Amino acid sequence: MGWQAAVVGAIGAATYQQQGKIGKFNQSVNERNAKVAEAEKAQIEKKTEFDIARFDESYQKLKGQVEVNLAKSGVVSGQGTAYRIAAANAREKYMQENIMRYNSKVAQSKKIEEANFARISGQMAREQSRLAQIQTIGSTGTSLLSMNNFGGGQSYSKTYTGFGQSGYGRDPGDIM
């Protein structure tokens, strides 16, 4: 095996290693993206609880203001119109909290899907690098085999001196 075969083998080995490193790097980037998405999911959950707590504060303020205004107008609390207003406000509070929770769950689900997709993308990147490594091994092996079959990359050419041939030193079979 000549120096050309050694160079081809070295290049093949270096390419193989780089493809493996690239695959691992891409997988780690996607794994990091998955962890970021999961952290964002947790933040959405915390933000929702915070928003609901603030909404409850606002509701309690509003409830107090309504009761004060009803008392100022002489309406008896807990009966008739005052009761209907309080019940409607309570229903609205319940619906708004449920909407906030629902929207939060949807956003959290999207983040989970984003994380899962990132992990799958990372696994695919790793598998693509493995496939590229296999192709590199195949092409390097093919190159080395073809070099061995044809004399290690050496080329052969016909040489002649021109002595003893007709036509002023040219071979009669040569065409000009």
Secondary structure, DSSP 8 states (H G I E B T S, - for coil): --HHHHHHHHHHHHHHHHHHHHHHHHHHHHHHHHHHHHHHHHHHHHHHHHHHHHHHHHHHHHHHHHHHHHHHTT--TTSHHHHHHHHHHHHHHHHHHHHHHHHHHHHHHHHHHHHHHHHHHHHHHHHHHHHHHHHHHHHHHHHHHHHHHTTTT---------TT-TTTTS-TT---
